[in-house]
Amino acid sequence: LDYYLKYYVGRPSPLYFAERMTAELGGAKVYFKRDELNHTGAHKINNCIGQILLAMRMGKTRIIAETGAGQHGVATATVCARFGLPCTVYMGAKDIERQSPNVFRMKLLGAEVKPVESGSRSLKDAMNEALRDWVTNVEDTFYIIGTAAGPHPYPELVRDFQCVIGNEAKEQIMEAEGRLPDLLVAAIGGGSNAIGLFHPFLDDKDVEITGVEAAGHGVHTGKHAASLTAGAPGVLHG
């Protein structure tokens, strides 16, 4: 795993001091963890490379995945192309319309992209379809989940493979500033980048942790993606 993270993914990703933003904001020194510089342009590859190595260790010969914006689908298709395994990606029909460049990239990499027309035709429904495929073909199929969701041990798998972000950031900020940060900030969609950054800092009581969710038309409208802020417990799969 360390070999592929270094020579294939291109880690460690830099911790960049945003000098002009720091001056503009006039307060804290702002650093960016530049995981978009990874191969495929996002953090998703960290998890995919780990899970496909696990799949091959288990003797699986077929890979499936779900994707929303398409970045996890691209990363999964990429690692499948690298190791020569067939890849099927489930994607909500609505997301396919919105994210055609990533759909093109997945197909270019040899993946089959299956549109999901059920429910809201988005990520949740794509994951449901992928789970159905997986339980039907569990003998030869490995399901690479890209988000911190799904049945155990997937959330922990995703966390452990994404923790490379926080582990690197911790080492890099100590090198740059000689101390830990006052505040960590991460966008929360599916949660894999956030859990990867946050987890290595959970025992550091002086480090404040903030996740930012998409408010859409406002958390009072019901048309938002702020499930932790304004959501309620419910059935995600099943």
C-alpha contacts under 8 A as a table, 3 or more apart, distances in Angstrom:
res1	aa1	res2	aa2	distance
1	L	4	Y	5.30
1	L	5	L	6.10
1	L	49	I	7.40
1	L	50	G	6.34
1	L	53	L	7.61
2	D	5	L	5.10
2	D	6	K	6.16
3	Y	6	K	5.34
3	Y	7	Y	6.01
3	Y	8	Y	7.72
4	Y	7	Y	5.24
4	Y	8	Y	4.84
4	Y	9	V	6.33
4	Y	49	I	7.43
5	L	8	Y	5.79
5	L	9	V	4.81
5	L	10	G	6.17
5	L	11	R	5.61
5	L	12	P	7.96
5	L	46	N	7.07
5	L	49	I	7.76
6	K	9	V	5.97
6	K	10	G	4.95
6	K	11	R	4.73
6	K	12	P	6.87
7	Y	10	G	5.51
7	Y	11	R	7.50
8	Y	39	H	7.20
9	V	38	N	5.54
9	V	39	H	4.98
9	V	45	I	7.02
9	V	46	N	7.36
10	G	13	S	7.05
10	G	38	N	5.76
10	G	39	H	6.54
11	R	38	N	7.02
12	P	168	E	6.79
13	S	33	K	7.01
13	S	34	R	5.69
13	S	35	D	5.70
13	S	37	L	6.71
13	S	38	N	6.89
13	S	168	E	7.96
14	P	33	K	6.21
14	P	34	R	5.57
14	P	35	D	7.74
15	L	31	Y	6.34
15	L	32	F	5.58
15	L	33	K	4.59
15	L	34	R	6.13
15	L	169	A	6.64
15	L	172	Q	6.49
15	L	173	I	7.52
16	Y	31	Y	5.32
16	Y	32	F	5.04
16	Y	33	K	6.39
16	Y	34	R	6.92
17	F	29	K	7.52
17	F	30	V	6.10
17	F	31	Y	4.44
17	F	32	F	6.51
18	A	21	M	5.47
18	A	22	T	6.04
18	A	29	K	7.65
18	A	30	V	5.56
18	A	31	Y	5.61
18	A	32	F	6.90
19	E	22	T	5.14
19	E	23	A	6.30
19	E	29	K	7.73
19	E	30	V	7.44
20	R	23	A	5.05
20	R	24	E	6.06
21	M	24	E	4.92
21	M	25	L	6.03
21	M	30	V	7.10
22	T	25	L	5.33
22	T	26	G	5.98
22	T	27	G	6.68
22	T	28	A	6.57
22	T	29	K	5.33
22	T	30	V	5.53
23	A	26	G	5.02
23	A	27	G	7.59
25	L	28	A	7.73
33	K	165	I	7.75
33	K	169	A	6.82
34	R	37	L	5.88
35	D	38	N	5.54
35	D	41	G	7.46
35	D	42	A	5.75
35	D	43	H	5.41
35	D	165	I	7.75
36	E	41	G	4.53
36	E	42	A	4.25
36	E	43	H	6.44
37	L	41	G	5.56
37	L	42	A	6.88
38	N	41	G	5.29
38	N	42	A	5.91
38	N	43	H	6.77
38	N	45	I	7.60
39	H	42	A	7.34
39	H	45	I	7.25
40	T	45	I	7.11
40	T	71	Q	7.97
40	T	74	V	7.16
40	T	75	A	6.27
40	T	78	T	7.85
42	A	45	I	6.88
42	A	71	Q	7.12
43	H	46	N	5.89
43	H	47	N	7.86
43	H	162	Q	7.69
43	H	193	N	6.60
44	K	47	N	5.79
44	K	48	C	6.49
44	K	71	Q	6.88
44	K	72	H	5.48
44	K	75	A	6.13
44	K	146	G	6.83
44	K	192	S	7.97
44	K	193	N	7.96
45	I	48	C	4.89
45	I	49	I	5.93
45	I	72	H	7.46
45	I	75	A	5.12
45	I	76	T	7.36
45	I	79	V	7.95
46	N	49	I	5.78
46	N	50	G	6.67
46	N	161	F	6.08
46	N	162	Q	5.90
46	N	164	V	7.79
47	N	50	G	5.24
47	N	51	Q	6.16
47	N	146	G	7.06
47	N	157	L	7.97
47	N	158	V	5.90
47	N	161	F	4.92
47	N	162	Q	5.88
48	C	51	Q	5.15
48	C	52	I	6.04
48	C	72	H	7.98
48	C	75	A	6.47
48	C	76	T	5.75
48	C	79	V	6.83
48	C	144	I	6.79
48	C	146	G	7.39
49	I	52	I	5.42
49	I	53	L	6.34
49	I	79	V	6.23
50	G	53	L	5.39
50	G	54	L	6.43
50	G	161	F	6.21
51	Q	54	L	4.95
51	Q	55	A	6.12
51	Q	144	I	6.29
51	Q	157	L	7.93
52	I	55	A	4.79
52	I	56	M	6.22
52	I	79	V	7.14
52	I	80	C	7.65
52	I	144	I	7.42
53	L	56	M	5.28
53	L	57	R	6.20
54	L	57	R	4.99
54	L	58	M	6.27
55	A	58	M	5.10
55	A	59	G	6.40
55	A	60	K	5.43
55	A	61	T	7.98
55	A	142	F	5.94
56	M	59	G	4.92
56	M	60	K	5.60
56	M	61	T	7.34
57	R	60	K	7.73
59	G	140	D	7.64
60	K	63	I	7.80
60	K	139	E	7.57
60	K	140	D	4.87
60	K	141	T	5.61
60	K	142	F	6.07
61	T	85	L	6.31
61	T	86	P	7.49
61	T	140	D	5.55
61	T	141	T	6.28
61	T	142	F	7.76
62	R	85	L	5.98
62	R	86	P	5.38
62	R	87	C	6.42
62	R	140	D	6.11
62	R	141	T	4.69
62	R	142	F	6.27
63	I	80	C	7.43
63	I	85	L	6.82
63	I	86	P	6.15
63	I	87	C	4.88
63	I	88	T	6.47
63	I	141	T	5.69
63	I	142	F	5.06
63	I	143	Y	5.91
63	I	144	I	7.00
64	I	87	C	5.61
64	I	88	T	4.73
64	I	89	V	5.68
64	I	90	Y	7.68
64	I	130	A	6.90
64	I	134	W	7.67
64	I	141	T	7.13
64	I	142	F	6.39
64	I	143	Y	4.91
64	I	144	I	6.25
65	A	73	G	6.62
65	A	76	T	7.07
65	A	87	C	7.83
65	A	88	T	6.48
65	A	89	V	4.82
65	A	90	Y	6.18
65	A	127	M	7.90
65	A	130	A	6.45
65	A	143	Y	5.69
65	A	144	I	5.19
65	A	145	I	5.98
65	A	146	G	7.57
66	E	72	H	7.57
66	E	73	G	6.64
66	E	89	V	5.51
66	E	90	Y	4.69
66	E	91	M	5.99
66	E	123	L	7.23
66	E	126	A	5.59
66	E	127	M	5.34
66	E	130	A	6.20
66	E	144	I	7.88
66	E	145	I	6.68
66	E	146	G	7.32
67	T	70	G	5.15
67	T	71	Q	7.07
67	T	72	H	5.62
67	T	73	G	5.22
67	T	89	V	6.96
67	T	90	Y	6.40
67	T	91	M	5.39
67	T	92	G	7.93
67	T	123	L	6.22
67	T	126	A	6.95
67	T	127	M	7.74
67	T	146	G	7.48
68	G	71	Q	7.62
68	G	72	H	7.75
68	G	91	M	6.28
68	G	92	G	7.02
68	G	95	D	6.17
68	G	122	S	6.54
68	G	123	L	4.73
68	G	126	A	7.83
69	A	72	H	7.81
69	A	95	D	6.43
69	A	99	Q	6.14
69	A	102	N	7.75
70	G	73	G	5.02
70	G	74	V	6.14
70	G	91	M	7.80
70	G	95	D	8.00
70	G	99	Q	6.70
70	G	102	N	5.37
70	G	103	V	6.74
71	Q	74	V	5.07
71	Q	75	A	6.25
71	Q	102	N	6.85
72	H	75	A	5.01
72	H	76	T	6.04
72	H	146	G	5.85
73	G	76	T	5.12
73	G	77	A	6.01
73	G	89	V	6.14
73	G	102	N	7.97
73	G	106	M	6.60
74	V	77	A	5.11
74	V	78	T	6.01
74	V	102	N	6.62
74	V	103	V	7.96
74	V	105	R	6.50
74	V	106	M	5.15
74	V	109	L	8.00
75	A	78	T	4.98
75	A	79	V	6.38
76	T	79	V	5.35
76	T	80	C	6.15
76	T	87	C	7.69
76	T	144	I	7.44
77	A	80	C	5.09
77	A	81	A	6.12
77	A	87	C	6.20
77	A	106	M	5.84
77	A	109	L	5.93
77	A	110	G	7.03
77	A	111	A	5.67
78	T	81	A	5.14
78	T	82	R	6.24
78	T	106	M	7.85
78	T	109	L	6.31
79	V	82	R	4.85
79	V	83	F	6.25
80	C	83	F	5.26
80	C	84	G	5.61
80	C	85	L	4.91
80	C	86	P	6.51
80	C	87	C	6.30
81	A	84	G	5.07
81	A	85	L	6.54
81	A	86	P	7.89
81	A	109	L	6.33
81	A	110	G	7.02
86	P	110	G	7.81
86	P	111	A	6.99
87	C	110	G	7.43
87	C	111	A	4.92
87	C	112	E	6.31
88	T	111	A	5.66
88	T	112	E	4.73
88	T	113	V	5.99
88	T	114	K	7.14
89	V	111	A	6.85
89	V	112	E	6.11
89	V	113	V	4.84
89	V	114	K	6.04
89	V	130	A	7.99
90	Y	113	V	6.00
90	Y	114	K	4.88
90	Y	115	P	6.15
90	Y	116	V	6.70
90	Y	126	A	5.20
90	Y	127	M	7.26
90	Y	129	E	6.96
90	Y	130	A	6.19
91	M	95	D	6.63
91	M	96	I	6.55
91	M	113	V	6.90
91	M	114	K	6.13
91	M	115	P	5.18
91	M	116	V	5.83
91	M	122	S	6.92
91	M	123	L	6.70
91	M	126	A	5.07
92	G	95	D	5.15
92	G	96	I	6.28
92	G	115	P	5.53
92	G	116	V	4.55
92	G	117	E	6.50
92	G	120	S	7.90
92	G	121	R	4.35
92	G	122	S	4.05
92	G	123	L	5.90
92	G	125	D	6.56
92	G	126	A	5.38
93	A	96	I	5.04
93	A	97	E	6.51
93	A	115	P	4.97
93	A	116	V	5.30
93	A	117	E	5.65
93	A	121	R	5.27
93	A	122	S	6.74
94	K	97	E	5.32
94	K	98	R	6.49
94	K	121	R	5.45
94	K	122	S	5.98
95	D	98	R	4.98
95	D	99	Q	5.82
95	D	121	R	7.40
95	D	122	S	5.90
95	D	123	L	7.79
96	I	99	Q	5.28
96	I	100	S	5.82
96	I	103	V	6.68
96	I	115	P	7.17
97	E	100	S	6.00
99	Q	102	N	5.75
99	Q	103	V	6.53
100	S	103	V	4.93
100	S	104	F	6.16
101	P	104	F	5.11
101	P	105	R	6.34
102	N	105	R	4.91
102	N	106	M	6.20
103	V	106	M	5.19
103	V	107	K	6.33
103	V	113	V	7.28
104	F	107	K	5.26
104	F	108	L	6.04
105	R	108	L	4.95
105	R	109	L	6.26
106	M	109	L	5.15
106	M	110	G	6.61
106	M	111	A	5.48
106	M	112	E	7.67
106	M	113	V	7.37
107	K	110	G	5.05
107	K	111	A	5.01
107	K	112	E	6.35
107	K	113	V	7.01
108	L	111	A	7.39
115	P	126	A	8.00
116	V	121	R	5.83
116	V	122	S	7.62
116	V	125	D	6.80
116	V	126	A	5.89
116	V	129	E	7.34
117	E	120	S	7.82
117	E	121	R	5.13
118	S	121	R	5.50
118	S	125	D	6.46
119	G	122	S	7.78
119	G	125	D	6.16
120	S	124	K	7.90
120	S	125	D	6.81
121	R	124	K	7.98
121	R	125	D	5.97
121	R	126	A	7.36
122	S	125	D	5.62
122	S	126	A	6.26
123	L	126	A	4.96
123	L	127	M	6.17
124	K	127	M	5.25
124	K	128	N	6.40
124	K	236	L	7.38
124	K	237	H	7.87
125	D	128	N	4.96
125	D	129	E	6.32
126	A	129	E	5.21
126	A	130	A	6.21
127	M	130	A	5.02
127	M	131	L	6.11
128	N	131	L	5.15
128	N	132	R	6.33
128	N	237	H	6.18
128	N	238	G	7.46
129	E	132	R	5.05
129	E	133	D	6.30
130	A	133	D	5.07
130	A	134	W	6.09
130	A	143	Y	7.55
131	L	134	W	4.97
131	L	135	V	6.24
131	L	143	Y	7.87
132	R	135	V	5.49
132	R	136	T	6.27
133	D	136	T	5.19
133	D	137	N	6.15
134	W	137	N	5.21
134	W	138	V	5.30
134	W	141	T	6.40
134	W	142	F	7.14
134	W	143	Y	6.38
135	V	138	V	5.20
137	N	140	D	6.23
137	N	141	T	5.74
138	V	141	T	5.14
138	V	142	F	7.07
145	I	148	A	7.91
145	I	149	A	7.69
145	I	150	G	7.50
145	I	154	Y	6.95
145	I	158	V	7.76
146	G	158	V	7.03
146	G	192	S	7.27
147	T	155	P	7.33
147	T	158	V	6.80
147	T	190	G	5.00
147	T	191	G	6.15
147	T	192	S	5.21
148	A	154	Y	6.91
148	A	155	P	4.33
148	A	156	E	7.54
148	A	158	V	5.89
148	A	159	R	6.97
148	A	190	G	6.24
148	A	191	G	5.67
148	A	192	S	5.33
148	A	195	I	7.84
149	A	154	Y	6.56
149	A	155	P	5.22
149	A	190	G	7.62
150	G	154	Y	5.99
150	G	155	P	6.73
150	G	237	H	7.78
151	P	154	Y	5.90
151	P	155	P	7.51
152	H	155	P	6.46
152	H	156	E	7.33
153	P	156	E	5.41
153	P	157	L	6.05
154	Y	157	L	4.88
154	Y	158	V	6.07
155	P	158	V	5.25
155	P	159	R	6.11
156	E	159	R	4.93
156	E	160	D	5.99
157	L	160	D	5.20
157	L	161	F	6.19
158	V	161	F	5.32
158	V	162	Q	5.99
158	V	192	S	6.51
159	R	162	Q	5.18
159	R	163	C	5.89
159	R	192	S	6.66
159	R	195	I	5.88
159	R	196	G	5.60
159	R	199	H	7.67
160	D	163	C	5.25
160	D	164	V	7.79
160	D	196	G	7.41
161	F	164	V	6.57
161	F	196	G	7.67
162	Q	165	I	5.99
162	Q	166	G	7.93
162	Q	192	S	6.77
162	Q	193	N	6.69
162	Q	195	I	7.32
162	Q	196	G	4.31
162	Q	197	L	7.59
163	C	166	G	5.32
163	C	167	N	6.07
163	C	195	I	7.29
163	C	196	G	4.05
163	C	197	L	6.25
163	C	199	H	6.71
163	C	200	P	6.73
164	V	167	N	5.08
164	V	168	E	5.94
164	V	196	G	6.78
164	V	197	L	7.95
165	I	168	E	5.43
165	I	169	A	6.13
165	I	193	N	7.83
165	I	196	G	5.63
165	I	197	L	5.34
166	G	169	A	4.91
166	G	170	K	5.97
166	G	196	G	5.75
166	G	197	L	3.93
166	G	198	F	6.34
166	G	199	H	6.98
166	G	200	P	5.60
166	G	201	F	7.36
167	N	170	K	5.26
167	N	171	E	6.46
167	N	197	L	7.63
167	N	200	P	6.04
168	E	171	E	5.23
168	E	172	Q	6.01
169	A	172	Q	4.98
169	A	173	I	5.94
169	A	197	L	7.68
170	K	173	I	5.45
170	K	174	M	6.30
170	K	180	L	6.89
170	K	200	P	7.85
170	K	201	F	7.89
171	E	174	M	5.30
171	E	175	E	6.34
172	Q	175	E	5.02
172	Q	176	A	6.13
173	I	176	A	4.91
173	I	177	E	5.65
173	I	178	G	6.93
173	I	179	R	6.79
173	I	180	L	6.38
173	I	181	P	7.20
174	M	177	E	5.38
174	M	178	G	4.33
174	M	179	R	4.95
174	M	180	L	6.13
175	E	178	G	5.69
177	E	180	L	7.67
180	L	207	V	7.23
181	P	184	L	7.05
181	P	207	V	6.21
182	D	206	D	6.74
182	D	207	V	4.95
182	D	208	E	6.01
183	L	207	V	5.51
183	L	208	E	4.58
183	L	209	I	5.78
183	L	210	T	7.36
184	L	198	F	7.33
184	L	207	V	7.18
184	L	208	E	6.25
184	L	209	I	4.91
184	L	210	T	6.05
185	V	209	I	6.33
185	V	210	T	4.93
185	V	211	G	5.77
185	V	212	V	7.27
186	A	193	N	7.32
186	A	194	A	5.31
186	A	197	L	7.69
186	A	210	T	6.72
186	A	211	G	5.11
186	A	212	V	6.14
187	A	191	G	7.83
187	A	193	N	7.74
187	A	194	A	6.58
187	A	211	G	5.71
187	A	212	V	4.68
187	A	213	E	6.16
188	I	191	G	4.93
188	I	192	S	7.95
188	I	193	N	7.58
188	I	194	A	6.13
188	I	211	G	5.89
188	I	212	V	5.62
188	I	213	E	5.24
188	I	214	A	7.84
189	G	213	E	6.72
189	G	214	A	7.72
189	G	225	A	7.53
191	G	194	A	5.20
191	G	195	I	6.02
192	S	195	I	5.33
192	S	196	G	6.07
193	N	196	G	5.04
193	N	197	L	6.26
194	A	197	L	5.24
194	A	198	F	5.87
194	A	211	G	7.15
195	I	198	F	5.06
195	I	199	H	5.55
196	G	199	H	5.94
196	G	200	P	7.67
197	L	200	P	6.84
197	L	201	F	7.73
198	F	201	F	5.49
198	F	202	L	6.40
198	F	209	I	7.04
199	H	202	L	5.32
200	P	203	D	7.52
201	F	204	D	5.25
201	F	207	V	7.10
202	L	205	K	7.20
204	D	207	V	5.72
205	K	208	E	7.51
213	E	225	A	6.52
213	E	226	A	5.00
213	E	227	S	7.88
213	E	229	T	7.83
214	A	224	H	6.31
214	A	225	A	5.16
214	A	226	A	5.59
215	A	218	G	5.03
215	A	219	V	5.51
215	A	223	K	7.83
215	A	224	H	4.86
215	A	225	A	6.05
215	A	226	A	5.75
216	G	219	V	7.29
216	G	223	K	5.94
216	G	224	H	4.27
216	G	225	A	6.66
217	H	221	T	6.36
217	H	222	G	7.99
217	H	223	K	5.66
217	H	224	H	6.17
218	G	221	T	5.48
218	G	222	G	7.45
218	G	223	K	6.83
218	G	224	H	6.32
219	V	222	G	6.15
219	V	223	K	7.11
219	V	224	H	5.93
219	V	226	A	6.86
219	V	229	T	7.98
219	V	230	A	6.26
221	T	224	H	7.33
224	H	227	S	7.93
226	A	229	T	5.32
226	A	230	A	5.88
226	A	231	G	6.80
227	S	230	A	5.46
227	S	231	G	4.18
227	S	232	A	7.32
228	L	231	G	5.64
228	L	232	A	7.94
235	V	238	G	7.01
